[in-house]
Amino acid sequence: MIRAVVRATICLPTYDERDNLEPMLRALGRVLPPGGRVLVIDDGSPDGTGAVADRLARELPFVDVL
């Protein structure tokens, strides 16, 4: 029997989500399987969502930002 490790990546598109992003990422972090990742995709939100995403990516090891 072959057992494969399954990894999950959640792609989270954002736009003007500065106030919602941190609670969402922290909630996702509580339910991600081992090795799971969250990719935050921000397209230049004028409210500073990208800066919040970058800060959280430095703080939370499962977060990446595009």
C-alpha positions in Angstrom: 0.0 0.0 0.0 1.3 3.4 -0.9 0.6 6.2 1.5 1.0 9.7 0.1 1.2 12.9 2.1 -1.5 15.2 1.1 -0.9 18.9 1.3 -3.4 21.7 1.1 -3.0 25.2 -0.1 -5.8 27.6 0.3 -5.7 30.5 -2.2 -7.2 33.5 -0.6 -7.9 36.4 -3.0 -8.3 39.7 -1.3 -9.3 43.3 -2.1 -9.9 45.9 0.6 -9.8 43.2 3.4 -7.4 44.9 5.8 -9.8 44.5 8.8 -10.8 40.9 7.9 -7.5 39.4 6.9 -5.8 38.7 10.3 -8.9 37.1 11.9 -9.4 35.0 8.7 -5.7 33.8 8.6 -5.6 33.0 12.3 -8.9 31.0 12.0 -7.5 29.1 9.0 -4.3 28.4 10.9 -6.3 26.5 13.5 -7.8 24.1 11.0 -5.1 23.6 8.4 -3.7 20.1 8.2 0.0 19.6 8.9 2.0 21.2 6.1 -1.0 23.2 5.0 -0.4 26.7 3.5 -2.4 29.8 2.8 -1.6 31.9 -0.2 -2.9 35.5 0.1 -3.3 37.0 -3.3 -3.7 40.8 -3.2 -4.0 43.0 -6.3 -3.0 46.3 -4.9 -5.8 47.0 -2.4 -5.9 50.7 -1.6 -6.7 50.1 2.0 -3.3 48.5 2.9 -4.4 44.9 2.8 -1.1 44.0 1.1 1.0 45.5 3.9 -1.1 43.6 6.5 -0.6 40.4 4.5 3.1 40.9 4.3 3.3 41.5 8.1 1.3 38.3 8.8 3.5 36.3 6.4 6.5 37.2 8.5 4.6 36.2 11.7 2.7 33.1 10.6 4.8 30.4 9.0 2.0 28.9 6.9 1.2 32.2 5.1 2.7 33.3 1.7 1.8 36.5 -0.2 1.5 37.1 -3.9 
